[in-house]
Amino acid sequence: MDEVLQEADVISLHPVLDKTTFHLINKETLSRMKKEAILVNCSRGPVIDEVALVEHLKENPMFRVGLDVFEDEPYMKPGLADMKNAIVVPHIASASKWTREGMATLAALNVLGKIKGYPVWSDPNRVEPFLNENVRPPAASPSIVNAKVLGLPVSKL
């Protein structure tokens, strides 16, 4: 990771949040990045130490950051919203009509699948098999991809 921090012009963060990624980007890691780098957080707010980030942005006006997630959502650390080298936008990834319809369909399939005796998917961080037609979903769990094959009533598919 040290080489990436030192050499990258753009760093886009996408990790899950756990004890190993909490404040993954902090005062020390920020200091190793290029002074004109661009940092984008597309994962969870606490992956970045926002207090350290605000200080780094003040000290390095050519460093830029793009955020739609915050450490203490829905709040931002003082000063972050005022930084000219920070773009902060509302977190709306799951608020699109397409995403909400997919979430509702998947939730309904989970309930119907359980009623019909299928096991419930136990890994909430692994949803790709349920949404991508190019990835084979578990045969025993209902999903948007295999609902018709399992005989589950689904509209709009």
C-alpha positions in Angstrom: 0.0 0.0 0.0 2.9 2.3 0.7 3.9 2.4 -3.0 0.4 3.1 -4.1 0.1 6.0 -1.6 3.4 7.5 -2.8 2.9 7.0 -6.6 -0.8 7.3 -7.3 -2.3 10.4 -8.8 -5.8 9.2 -7.9 -6.8 6.9 -5.1 -10.4 5.6 -5.0 -11.4 3.7 -1.8 -13.9 0.8 -2.0 -13.2 -1.4 1.1 -15.7 -2.8 3.5 -15.6 -1.2 6.9 -14.1 -3.4 9.6 -11.4 -3.1 12.3 -8.6 -3.3 9.6 -10.0 -0.5 7.5 -11.2 1.9 10.2 -9.2 5.1 9.6 -7.2 3.3 6.9 -6.6 6.8 5.6 -5.2 8.9 8.5 -2.6 11.6 9.2 0.3 9.2 8.5 -1.1 7.7 5.3 -2.2 11.2 4.0 1.4 12.5 4.6 2.7 9.7 2.2 0.4 10.7 -0.6 1.4 13.1 -3.4 0.6 16.8 -2.5 -1.6 17.1 -5.6 -3.3 13.7 -5.4 -7.0 13.1 -5.6 -8.7 10.9 -3.0 -12.2 9.5 -3.5 -14.1 7.6 -0.9 -16.8 5.3 -2.4 -17.0 3.0 0.6 -17.8 3.9 4.2 -17.0 7.2 5.9 -14.9 5.9 8.8 -12.4 4.5 6.4 -11.0 8.1 6.4 -10.1 10.0 9.6 -11.9 13.2 8.8 -10.1 15.3 11.4 -6.8 14.4 9.8 -8.3 14.9 6.3 -9.4 18.5 7.1 -6.0 19.3 8.4 -4.3 17.8 5.3 -6.6 19.7 3.0 -5.7 23.0 4.8 -2.0 22.3 4.6 -2.1 21.0 1.0 -4.3 23.2 -1.2 -3.5 21.1 -4.4 -4.7 17.9 -2.7 -8.3 17.2 -3.5 -10.9 14.9 -2.1 -14.4 13.7 -3.2 -16.8 12.3 -0.6 -20.3 11.1 -0.5 -19.9 9.3 2.8 -18.8 10.8 6.1 -17.3 9.5 9.3 -20.3 10.4 11.5 -23.1 10.5 8.9 -25.0 12.5 8.4 -22.6 15.0 10.0 -19.2 16.2 8.7 -16.2 17.2 10.8 -15.9 20.9 11.3 -14.3 22.7 8.3 -14.8 19.9 5.7 -17.7 21.5 3.9 -15.9 24.8 3.7 -12.8 23.4 2.0 -12.3 24.6 -1.6 -10.4 21.4 -2.4 -13.1 19.1 -1.2 -16.2 18.0 -3.1 -18.9 16.7 -0.7 -22.2 15.4 -2.0 -25.1 13.6 -0.4 -24.8 9.8 -0.3 -27.6 8.6 -2.7 -26.2 5.4 -4.1 -29.1 3.4 -2.7 -31.6 6.1 -3.4 -32.1 5.6 -7.1 -35.4 4.2 -8.3 -33.5 1.3 -10.0 -31.6 0.4 -6.8 -34.7 0.7 -4.5 -36.8 -1.5 -6.8 -34.0 -4.1 -6.9 -33.7 -4.0 -3.1 -37.5 -4.5 -2.7 -37.5 -7.3 -5.2 -34.5 -9.0 -3.4 -36.2 -8.6 0.0 -39.4 -10.1 -1.3 -37.5 -13.0 -2.8 -35.7 -13.6 0.4 -39.0 -13.8 2.4 -40.7 -16.0 -0.3 -37.6 -18.2 -0.6 -37.5 -18.8 3.2 -41.2 -19.6 3.2 -40.6 -22.2 0.4 -37.8 -23.8 2.5 -34.7 -22.3 0.8 -31.8 -21.3 3.1 -31.3 -17.6 3.8 -28.0 -16.2 2.4 -25.7 -15.6 5.3 -23.1 -13.3 3.9 -24.5 -9.7 3.7 -21.2 -8.4 2.1 -21.4 -10.8 -0.8 -24.3 -9.7 -3.0 -22.7 -9.9 -6.5 -24.0 -13.4 -7.2 -27.6 -12.2 -6.7 -27.4 -9.2 -9.0 -25.1 -10.0 -11.9 -26.3 -12.4 -14.5 -22.7 -13.3 -15.4 -22.0 -14.6 -11.9 -23.6 -17.8 -10.9 -25.8 -17.4 -7.8 -26.0 -20.1 -5.2 -28.4 -22.8 -6.5 -30.2 -23.1 -3.2 -30.9 -19.4 -2.5 -33.4 -17.3 -4.4 -32.1 -14.2 -6.2 -33.2 -11.8 -8.9 -31.2 -13.8 -11.4 -32.6 -17.3 -10.6 -36.1 -16.5 -9.3 -37.8 -17.7 -12.5 -35.8 -20.9 -12.5 -36.9 -21.6 -8.9 -40.5 -21.0 -9.8 -40.8 -17.8 -7.8 -43.3 -15.2 -9.1 -41.4 -12.1 -10.1 -42.6 -9.2 -12.3 -40.4 -6.8 -14.3 -37.6 -9.3 -14.8 
